[in-house]
């Protein structure tokens, strides 16, 4: 343990420099507050930038290119089989991350945010002790906790940094491309990383305890992705769990529930969830209350049980998404600055960057059904979109979920290439309380995939330009 001998005093301490933490720090600084940002990583960025969102999307972009090169044959263009240089891929991935982390450091300097590297632990409601730092402690008037989360492993699936059983961090390191890879977990991490390794040449088997992939997304949005993954993966086994995994020099011997005895894999990727990083930062000493799951209890301003301490992101629960944490961070900063602010979104978008992509926001059809809520659902299949046909994306779908009486948009979902961008219009529409006719009479450029949003909205009125008459709710 190394401790400096320099104490720091600040108006606002932000503990954790992931997307939520640095967004909070930057907003607080923009509002004229003195801010200190503490991170135990070598650079700001957090899991998302250093070990998650950005490196995974870099690898998925390469996977998309390789898949597209194969699909081009149907359009009359043929490529030689792509060659993958893992060393150069890692170098390019690290270069992308490096550019972004360098940018964050410069933004800290430009805004006057003091960036401190070290591990922090609260020793009271306004005092943070530091380890492995050039500074000894930080005394603060307000604090924002943005410590994020870490992967969890089921019993018997212990992850070791140098082992064959790895978590998402190990998978993103891309040490090699195993001949056979078992992915445990059918959420977005498992599907995205399974796609990367399958495209790079691994024979991928995926197991999921639930009876479907991507719990949280509507079944009709997942269906085209499932068809694609059935082609990419060796096998997808639902309602299946790993009962035993034994690592040795030759690989990992795995026994699957309901399987045919022992199976061998070169590597295993465990992607079954995350737990909040709240258990070793001195929250009891700070007077900050936790719930039974180790999550920090907060109000709509993200204020904890300790009036001058706020918390955001994975540490407070809810959807574990960077953009949700960023928005919470800005709300907390606004509240500390004395401005009226509350975290009360109608729609938080979710995007799965597979091929095809899946995106959704607001009320899902499954949620409406479980709540016994009556809704009108319209679906526009991309086979009726000229732009989708030109890109080979005719399996895509755009769906809207609306109040049957008022036509107000409650939720939306898309599956297909470019869904990551299409969802933004729907998020804005839900937040603004837009009606189906607002979307239908918005002029969308032609030919684009964005037209599918307008045409899905037209169907609420009974017909759309490229589908004709609508046969009723859900069409």
C-alpha positions in Angstrom: 0.0 0.0 0.0 1.3 3.4 -1.0 -0.2 6.6 0.4 0.8 10.1 -0.4 0.9 12.8 2.2 -1.0 15.5 0.4 -4.6 16.1 1.5 -7.1 17.6 -1.0 -10.1 19.8 -0.3 -12.9 20.1 -2.9 -16.5 21.1 -3.3 -17.5 18.0 -5.3 -15.8 14.6 -5.1 -16.7 12.1 -7.8 -15.6 8.6 -7.0 -15.3 6.6 -10.2 -14.4 7.9 -13.6 -16.6 5.8 -15.9 -19.2 7.4 -18.2 -21.4 8.3 -15.3 -18.5 9.6 -13.2 -16.8 11.8 -15.8 -20.2 13.1 -17.1 -21.1 14.1 -13.5 -17.6 15.7 -13.0 -17.8 17.6 -16.3 -21.3 18.9 -15.7 -20.5 20.0 -12.1 -17.4 21.8 -13.4 -19.4 23.5 -16.2 -21.8 24.8 -13.5 -18.9 26.5 -11.7 -18.1 24.0 -9.0 -14.7 22.9 -7.9 -14.4 19.2 -8.8 -12.1 16.3 -7.9 -12.4 13.0 -9.9 -10.9 9.9 -8.3 -10.3 6.7 -10.2 -8.4 3.5 -9.4 -7.8 2.9 -13.1 -4.6 4.3 -14.8 -6.8 6.5 -17.0 -10.4 7.8 -16.9 -13.1 5.9 -18.8 -14.2 3.1 -16.5 -15.3 -0.4 -17.6 -17.2 1.0 -20.6 -14.2 2.6 -22.3 -11.4 0.5 -20.9 -12.9 -3.1 -20.7 -16.4 -3.0 -22.1 -18.5 -0.9 -24.5 -15.7 0.6 -26.7 -13.3 -2.3 -27.1 -16.2 -4.7 -27.7 -17.7 -2.4 -30.4 -14.4 -2.1 -32.0 -14.2 -5.9 -32.3 -17.9 -6.1 -33.4 -17.1 -3.6 -36.2 -14.5 -6.0 -37.5 -17.0 -8.9 -37.2 -19.5 -6.9 -39.2 -17.0 -6.2 -42.0 -16.1 -9.9 -42.3 -19.8 -10.9 -42.4 -20.6 -8.2 -44.9 -17.7 -9.4 -47.2 -19.4 -12.9 -47.3 -22.8 -11.5 -47.9 -21.6 -9.4 -50.9 -21.4 -12.5 -53.1 -25.2 -12.4 -53.4 -24.9 -8.8 -54.8 -22.3 -9.9 -57.4 -19.1 -8.9 -55.5 -16.7 -11.5 -54.2 -13.8 -11.2 -51.8 -11.0 -13.5 -50.9 -11.4 -15.1 -47.4 -10.3 -12.3 -45.0 -7.1 -12.9 -43.0 -7.1 -11.9 -39.3 -4.0 -10.6 -37.7 -4.8 -10.8 -34.0 -1.8 -8.7 -33.0 -2.8 -5.9 -35.3 -6.4 -6.2 -34.2 -5.4 -5.8 -30.6 -3.2 -2.8 -31.5 -6.1 -1.1 -33.4 -8.5 -1.8 -30.5 -6.1 -0.3 -28.0 -5.5 2.7 -30.3 -9.2 3.5 -30.3 -9.3 3.3 -26.5 -6.2 5.4 -26.2 -7.6 8.2 -28.3 -10.7 8.4 -26.2 -8.9 8.2 -22.8 -6.4 10.9 -24.0 -9.4 13.0 -24.9 -10.9 12.6 -21.4 -7.7 13.6 -19.7 -7.6 16.8 -21.9 -11.3 17.5 -21.1 -10.5 17.3 -17.3 -7.6 19.7 -17.8 -9.8 22.1 -19.9 -12.5 22.1 -17.4 -10.3 22.4 -14.4 -11.3 19.0 -13.0 -8.6 17.6 -10.7 -7.9 14.0 -11.7 -6.5 11.8 -8.9 -5.5 8.2 -9.4 -5.9 6.0 -6.4 -8.3 3.8 -4.5 -10.8 5.6 -2.3 -12.6 4.6 0.8 -14.9 6.8 2.8 -14.0 7.4 6.5 -17.0 9.7 7.2 -19.7 11.7 5.5 -17.2 14.2 4.1 -13.8 12.5 4.1 -12.3 10.0 1.6 -9.0 8.2 2.4 -6.8 7.3 -0.6 -4.5 4.3 -1.2 -2.0 3.8 -4.0 -2.1 7.5 -4.7 0.1 10.6 -4.6 -2.5 12.1 -2.2 -3.5 11.0 1.2 -7.2 12.0 1.3 -10.0 14.2 0.0 -12.3 16.3 2.1 -15.4 17.3 0.3 -18.7 19.2 0.6 -20.6 16.9 -1.7 -19.8 13.5 -3.3 -21.1 11.5 -6.2 -20.5 7.7 -6.0 -20.0 6.2 -9.5 -18.1 3.0 -8.7 -19.9 0.8 -11.3 -20.0 -3.0 -11.2 -18.0 -6.1 -11.9 -18.8 -9.5 -13.5 -20.2 -12.3 -11.4 -19.6 -16.1 -11.8 -22.0 -18.9 -10.9 -20.7 -21.5 -8.4 -18.0 -23.8 -9.9 -17.2 -21.3 -12.7 -14.4 -19.4 -11.1 -12.7 -16.9 -13.4 -8.9 -16.5 -13.2 -6.9 -13.8 -15.1 -4.7 -16.4 -16.8 -7.2 -19.3 -16.9 -9.3 -20.8 -19.6 -12.5 -19.7 -17.9 -12.8 -16.0 -18.5 -15.2 -13.1 -18.0 -15.9 -10.3 -20.5 -12.7 -8.6 -19.6 -10.7 -11.7 -20.5 -12.6 -12.2 -23.7 -11.9 -8.7 -24.8 -8.2 -9.2 -24.3 -8.4 -11.5 -27.3 -5.5 -13.6 -26.3 -6.3 -16.2 -28.9 -9.2 -17.6 -31.0 -10.1 -20.9 -29.3 -11.2 -23.7 -31.6 -14.2 -24.5 -29.3 -15.8 -21.8 -27.0 -18.6 -22.2 -24.6 -20.5 -19.0 -23.8 -22.5 -19.1 -20.6 -25.3 -16.5 -20.7 -27.7 -15.4 -23.4 -27.7 -11.7 -22.6 -26.2 -9.0 -24.7 -22.6 -9.6 -23.5 -22.7 -13.3 -24.3 -24.3 -12.7 -27.7 -22.0 -9.9 -28.7 -18.8 -11.7 -27.7 -20.0 -15.0 -29.0 -20.5 -13.3 -32.4 -17.0 -11.9 -32.4 -15.4 -15.2 -31.7 -17.6 -17.1 -34.1 -16.8 -14.7 -36.9 -13.1 -15.0 -36.0 -13.3 -18.7 -36.4 -14.3 -20.3 -33.1 -17.0 -23.0 -32.9 -19.3 -21.4 -30.4 -21.8 -23.2 -28.1 -24.1 -20.9 -26.0 -26.1 -22.0 -23.0 -28.8 -19.9 -21.2 -30.8 -20.8 -18.1 -33.9 -19.0 -19.3 -36.2 -20.2 -22.1 -35.2 -17.4 -24.5 -32.3 -15.2 -25.5 -32.2 -11.5 -24.5 -34.7 -11.5 -21.7 -36.1 -7.9 -21.7 -36.5 -7.7 -25.5 -39.7 -8.7 -27.2 -39.7 -12.1 -28.8 -40.4 -10.8 -32.3 -37.3 -8.6 -32.2 -35.1 -11.5 -31.1 -36.4 -13.9 -33.7 -34.4 -12.6 -36.7 -31.3 -12.5 -34.5 -31.8 -16.1 -33.4 -32.0 -17.2 -37.0 -28.7 -15.5 -37.7 -27.0 -17.0 -34.6 -28.2 -20.5 -35.5 -26.1 -20.1 -38.6 -23.1 -18.6 -36.8 -23.0 -20.7 -33.6 -22.5 -24.5 -33.4 -25.3 -24.7 -30.9 -27.7 -22.7 -28.7 -29.1 -24.5 -25.7 -31.8 -22.8 -23.7 -33.1 -23.8 -20.3 -29.6 -25.3 -19.7 -27.0 -24.7 -17.0 -23.4 -25.7 -16.4 -23.3 -28.2 -13.5 -19.6 -28.8 -13.6 -16.5 -27.2 -15.2 -13.0 -28.6 -14.6 -10.0 -26.8 -16.1 -6.8 -28.6 -17.1 -3.9 -28.1 -19.5 -6.0 -29.3 -22.5 -9.0 -27.2 -22.0 -12.2 -27.2 -19.8 -14.3 -30.3 -19.2 -17.9 -29.2 -18.9 -21.0 -31.0 -17.9 -24.3 -29.4 -19.0 -27.7 -30.1 -17.3 -29.6 -32.4 -19.6 -26.6 -33.0 -21.8 -24.9 -36.2 -22.9 -22.1 -36.4 -20.4 -18.9 -34.4 -20.4 -18.0 -32.0 -23.2 -14.7 -30.4 -23.8 -14.0 -26.7 -24.7 -10.8 -24.8 -25.2 -12.2 -21.8 -23.3 -15.4 -20.8 -21.4 -16.8 -17.3 -21.4 -19.0 -16.5 -18.4 -21.4 -13.7 -19.0 -24.3 -14.1 -16.5 -24.5 -10.7 -14.9 -22.7 -8.1 -12.7 -22.6 -7.0 -9.1 -22.3 -3.4 -7.8 -18.9 -2.2 -6.5 -20.2 -1.0 -3.2 -18.8 -3.6 -0.8 -15.4 -2.1 0.0 -15.6 1.7 -0.2 -16.6 2.5 3.4 -20.3 3.2 2.8 -21.2 2.3 6.4 -18.7 4.8 7.7 -20.1 7.4 5.4 -23.7 6.7 6.6 -24.9 5.6 3.2 -27.6 3.0 3.2 -27.6 -0.2 1.0 -30.4 -2.5 0.1 -30.3 -6.3 0.4 -28.6 -6.6 -3.1 -25.8 -4.2 -2.2 -27.3 -1.4 -4.2 -27.2 2.2 -2.9 -30.7 3.6 -2.1 -31.3 7.0 -3.8 -34.1 9.4 -4.5 -35.1 11.0 -7.8 -32.1 13.4 -7.5 -29.8 10.4 -6.9 -29.3 11.6 -3.3 -28.4 8.8 -0.8 -29.5 8.5 2.8 -26.5 10.9 3.5 -27.8 14.2 2.3 -24.6 15.4 0.8 -23.6 12.2 -0.9 -25.2 11.1 -4.3 -24.9 7.8 -6.2 -25.4 6.9 -9.8 -25.0 4.1 -12.4 -24.7 0.4 -11.7 -24.1 1.2 -8.0 -27.8 2.2 -7.7 -29.3 -0.5 -9.9 -31.7 -0.4 -12.7 -30.6 -1.1 -16.3 -26.8 -1.4 -16.4 -26.1 1.0 -19.3 -23.5 3.7 -19.7 -25.9 6.3 -21.1 -28.3 5.8 -18.1 -25.4 6.4 -15.7 -24.3 9.5 -17.7 -27.8 11.0 -17.4 -27.9 10.3 -13.7 -24.5 11.9 -13.3 -25.8 15.1 -14.9 -28.9 15.1 -12.7 -26.8 14.7 -9.5 -24.5 17.5 -10.6 -27.5 19.8 -11.3 -29.0 19.0 -7.9 -25.7 19.7 -6.1 -25.5 23.1 -7.9 -29.0 23.9 -6.5 -30.8 23.5 -9.8 -34.2 21.7 -10.1 -33.4 18.2 -11.4 -34.8 14.7 -11.3 -34.0 11.4 -12.9 -37.4 10.5 -14.4 -37.0 9.1 -17.9 -39.9 7.7 -19.9 -37.6 5.7 -22.1 -34.0 4.4 -21.7 -32.8 2.9 -25.0 -31.1 -0.5 -25.1 -29.0 -1.7 -28.0 -27.5 -5.1 -28.7 -24.7 -4.7 -31.3 -25.0 -8.1 -32.9 -25.7 -8.7 -36.6 -28.6 -7.9 -36.9 -28.7 -5.3 -34.2 -31.6 -5.2 -31.7 -32.8 -2.0 -30.1 -35.7 -1.0 -27.9 -37.0 1.6 -25.6 -39.9 2.5 -23.3 -42.8 0.0 -22.7 -42.2 -3.4 -24.3 -45.1 -5.6 -25.6 -44.1 -8.2 -23.0 -44.3 -5.7 -20.2 -47.7 -4.5 -21.4 -49.0 -8.0 -21.4 -47.6 -8.8 -17.9 -49.2 -5.6 -16.6 -52.5 -6.4 -18.2 -52.3 -3.1 -20.1 -54.1 -2.7 -23.4 -51.9 -1.4 -26.2 -51.9 -1.2 -30.0 -48.9 -2.6 -31.6 -47.9 -2.0 -35.2 -45.1 -3.7 -37.1 -43.5 -2.7 -40.3 -41.4 -5.5 -41.9 -38.3 -4.3 -43.6 -39.0 -6.5 -46.6 -41.2 -3.6 -47.7 -38.4 -1.1 -47.3 -36.4 -0.3 -50.5 -33.3 0.7 -48.4 -33.4 -2.5 -46.4 -33.4 -4.5 -49.7 -30.4 -2.6 -51.0 -28.4 -3.6 -47.9 -29.6 -7.1 -47.6 -31.5 -6.4 -44.4 -35.0 -7.5 -45.4 -35.3 -9.7 -42.3 -35.5 -6.5 -40.1 -38.6 -5.2 -38.3 -39.7 -1.9 -36.8 -42.5 -2.0 -34.2 -44.3 0.7 -32.3 -46.4 0.3 -29.1 -49.1 2.9 -28.6 -51.9 3.8 -26.3 -55.0 2.6 -28.2 -57.2 5.6 -27.2 -54.8 8.5 -27.7 -52.2 7.1 -30.1 -49.4 8.3 -27.8 -46.2 6.4 -28.3 -45.3 4.3 -25.3 -42.4 2.2 -26.6 -40.6 1.0 -29.7 -38.2 -1.7 -31.0 -36.2 -2.4 -34.1 -34.1 -5.4 -35.3 -31.8 -5.0 -38.3 -28.7 -3.3 -39.5 -28.5 0.3 -38.2 -31.0 -0.2 -35.4 -28.6 1.6 -33.0 -29.4 4.9 -34.8 -33.1 4.3 -35.6 -34.0 4.0 -31.9 -33.1 7.6 -31.1 -36.1 9.0 -32.9 -38.4 6.7 -30.9 -36.8 7.7 -27.6 -37.4 11.4 -28.3 -40.9 10.7 -29.4 -41.7 8.8 -26.1 -40.1 11.5 -24.0 -42.0 14.2 -25.8 -45.3 12.4 -25.6 -45.6 12.2 -29.3 -48.6 10.7 -31.0 -48.6 8.2 -33.9 -49.7 10.9 -36.3 -46.7 13.1 -35.2 -44.4 10.3 -36.4 -46.5 9.5 -39.4 -46.6 13.1 -40.7 -42.9 13.7 -40.0 -41.1 13.7 -43.4 -38.5 11.0 -43.4 -35.8 11.0 -46.1 -36.2 8.4 -48.9 -34.9 5.8 -49.3 -33.8 5.3 -45.7 -34.5 2.8 -42.9 -35.8 5.8 -40.9 -38.9 5.6 -43.1 -39.9 2.4 -41.3 -40.6 4.4 -38.2 -43.0 6.7 -40.1 -44.7 3.8 -41.8 -45.1 1.8 -38.6 -46.8 5.0 -37.2 -49.0 5.3 -40.3 -50.3 1.8 -39.6 -52.0 3.0 -36.4 -54.3 4.9 -38.7 -55.1 1.9 -40.8 -52.7 1.8 -43.7 -49.2 2.7 -44.8 -47.7 3.6 -48.1 -45.7 0.5 -48.7 -47.9 -2.1 -46.9 -51.4 -1.0 -47.7 -54.2 -1.5 -45.3 -53.5 -2.6 -41.7 -55.4 -5.7 -40.6 -55.7 -4.7 -36.9 -53.6 -4.2 -33.8 -50.4 -6.1 -34.1 -50.9 -6.6 -37.8 
